Amino acid sequence: MPELYLRLLNRILTPVLLLLALFLLIRGHNLPGGGFIAGLMAASAFQLQILSRGHVIVRRTIGPYLNSSIGLGLALAVLAGITGLLDGSFFQGVWFSLSLPLLGYLKLGTPIIFDLGVFLVVVSFATSYLLGLSRVSATGERLRDDSASPVLSDDSSLDSPDLRVETGRGANS
């Protein structure tokens, strides 16, 4: 059971970390920042969620979307590179502006699309990795000293609190 201070810290810091990630993503193509750093910042917000709420809840909430987000991010990054071919060379920046009714003109380009793709890949991969680490850690806590190591898989039934590990005894036991 997570501690009370960790749950309180989660409620305060997760929105701050996600806003900082968004800020780093938006300013990344002109100044230091970008998709990679923003993805790591968002993954740290998800790690805080894992620590405070537990990996089972986070896996049920965002777990089904992680693999498809990696594919979408790769597709966006490649699309941004290929779009530059329209302007002469691979990864050439192509800029366009949108007219928004209340905000005026918004100038967008392929660098922000590339950064968004990198962001999706990094946050999805890092969160998936952190969820895997937390599963191994939680499984290791449940093992007794005399039991065999469990076989880890993507089966979500292994994440239940009543995980039972059967020991396989050899011919010598």
Buried (B, 14 or more C-beta within 10 A) or exposed (E): EEEEEEEEBBEEBBEEBBEBBBEBBBBBBEEEBBBBBBBBBBBBBBBBBBBBBBBBEBBEEBBEEBEEBBEBBBEBBEEBBEBBEEEEEEBEBBEEEEEEEEEEEEEEBBBBBBBBBBBBBBBBBBBBEBBBEBBEEBBEEEBEEEEEEBEEEEEEEBBEEEEEBEEEEEEEE
